[in-house]
Amino acid sequence: MSRLQVSDKHTPASLPEICAPREELLGMYDQCAKKQFIYVQAPAGYGKTISTLLWLRKMAYPFAWLSLDQYDNSIALFYRGLCLSLLAAIPQEQAVAEFAGIPSFSTAPVENTMEFLSMLDWRDERYALVLDDFHLIGNEEILKSLPYVLRRLPTTVNVLLLSRAALPGVMTTLKENNKMSFIGSGELAFTVEEIRKHYASYGRFITKEYADHLYSYTDGWVIMLNAMLIGGGQNLLDEDGRQSFMDYFEQNIWRGFDDATKIFLMKTSVADSFTLALCESLTESGNCGETLDMLIRGNINLTRVGDEYRYHQLFLEFLRERLAESQMDLRSLLNKAAVYYLEAKEFLKAAAYALRCGNSEIDMRVVQNFFQSNTPTLDRYLELARVYDADKLSDELLAKAPILYMPNILFAFITGDVANTQRFLDLFYKALPMFAKLDHPIAAVAITRLILDYRVNLADLPAFMQSLHLAIEKKVPGQAAIVTMQMPFLHRSNRDYTELLDANVKETVRSLFSCLLADDCACFSQSVTAGLLMEQNKPGEALEAALAAYDAMSENTSHEVFFGVSIGLAEIYSLRAEDEAHRSVLCRIRERIQQNRAQYLLKNLTAYEERGKLRDADKAAAQSWLENYYVTDGAWGEFCKIYQNFTTARALIVLSMPDKAMLILERLRKLGVDMNRLLDACEADVLMAVVEWTLGKKKESQSRLMHTLARLHPHGFIRIVANEGRAMMPALSAIIKKLRKDPHADAGFMKYVKEVYFAAYEQSKRYKGLTYYNAHVQIGLSKQQQHVLELLAGGNSNAQIVEMTGLKLNTIRTHTKLAYEKLGVNNVMDAIVRAKQLGILG
């Protein structure tokens, strides 16, 4: 058995030497613990932590503790900390213990945490998991995913969330089935009798009347009672309670220190928490350990948790006010903290302190070291970008360190913020010529952002770079995540690569991709070619290119490129109805993800697999997809979720939720148009046309589809429409009829639309289509067609129908054929079943 090395964050603060027993409160904890989740909410100073520790000591079963801070708003740091806290309490086999420490854990923290929980040996014991200072977590992705993770814990684990704020709305699912209990400030407050006992424990025996006075004055607020106790009964509250505390600290604590101790306290208040090493760096003192021990013994609002020290928040605010009023060099102190965390490779903390001190040189080092330290995933880039949010940066700092535009460009791009993507790119371009002339490192990596500028055609990119005095001279490793954006299809990854249909353009940008993808360049290029051929419905040529791409990969191929190349090959096998080969490739993808801990790719892989089921109108698959924690409202315009959001729209169509599907598709269409992504915009229009047809808006559907076909025709793209099979056929059929009647219709366009229709028809023979179960589908059978179908359903033969209706045999056959076509079937039995499902037949 083994314990992974854990930090002080996973060890709770020690209980005070004198501590009120709180029997009544602990009894309330007992009652609350009958439910799995306990939410403890109260302002600072109500004893949430101490009360919880008292209860845990009483219960005497193992518990895991995670003390949160503002840096845990990173989803990777949060979930790694959660896993490490469990390991601190539950010894596991070495392999399990090491799992939480692997570098790739951060690439898919939610999925890896779920897997980690399934690996733990819980031994049928009761445990507790405590997340302290939970109010510091504001990252919406953490808050949305946490209920999914916590529900995977055994019911024998009590989860306690200690917070100053109310339960976040996105986490209210934890209250379902009456599984959460609450403890608030009313329960945590000291009663009159507890106040008397607490004072007695300090050798002060007060009357009930005085205890009543204290209770009415403080509302049982623990920190206030303690301050009055230490201060000899001094009243601290006035109209501004906080200011009274500041006065208390000034009069009863601060004035008692000598100048050296005051300087020590002010310097260390720069950090939200600190280790002994950081303390020594900030104070330039060799006696920090002794000073800290003295402060803790004196109960000076300082606690030690493992190797880390932190002041109580109110006292920390007081110290920072004193620091601001002093003549100390605050920037120098912040700079020391930034350097400390930079050397420790804690880049997010280093970035935060570097930003506060305004040192452009440190900022440059943070970003450069971040790039060089590993091959970051998109999630890691986003974490850094959140720290270097441009709204926090001064124009002066950006002018000195334009490299700070880079995380902001990427953040805006990934989140689909078109306006800011363009704004930051333009500001970046203004600074580049000067740095290029100086041969600054920024110039060498600038191409990683230029490739994202969808306003510049690939064919024009070399000339544009030349105008900025940039040249492609060196390889820029680790760019697979930025080029592929972890998308399933590489021809629709960070850009719509339709331009590469032109062989001259492909040759023009060959060196560009060699720079960005190095050894992965060949397989990436071949896979893009395969994808474009697939869109043109050339499955033979596409398969040849896809196999060439697949064979060009090696063990060193990045996970993102492997994923895109493999999905591209799998899709071509699917279109060719080579189902066994299709399944085999998907199996190899999952094996690669599992072996290399690349779980961050699972979201798009799952979206791809579910999309295959949705083609067959699988309602269970649709519902299952919508229940995934990462399928959330409000993210429909995010670039990084384009593929997932298209899957969501399809799921909603299958489940007969057209209004919500249209909202998503409108956002996706706008994003496709704004970012010059032809295939994305057209896919959105195709699905919108499907929805409009089902709602009976046939003219709107035909008009939208006609416009989409006109955009796709010059490129010969067929699959983006034909993939919808049966759901697309009625509108396509109507367009063909309209074109036949138009004497001015372009023959080439007519031929193209027929090719699309035949490809959709072939698809319809394999899959039911998105709208198969949609009761609102307007099939549009004529009265005669419906009558003939009713007679066939009654068991009548064609000859009998002739006798019954007086219609000619050829007329009967024509009505039957048209009914088959509209219903998307090939025989009478399927027609009858389909018509009954749609309510056409009783």
Summary of the structure (lengths in Angstrom):
residues: 842
radius of gyration: 32.8
end to end distance: 66.4
largest distance: 114.1
contacts: 2748
relative contact order: 0.05
helix: 66%
strand: 5%
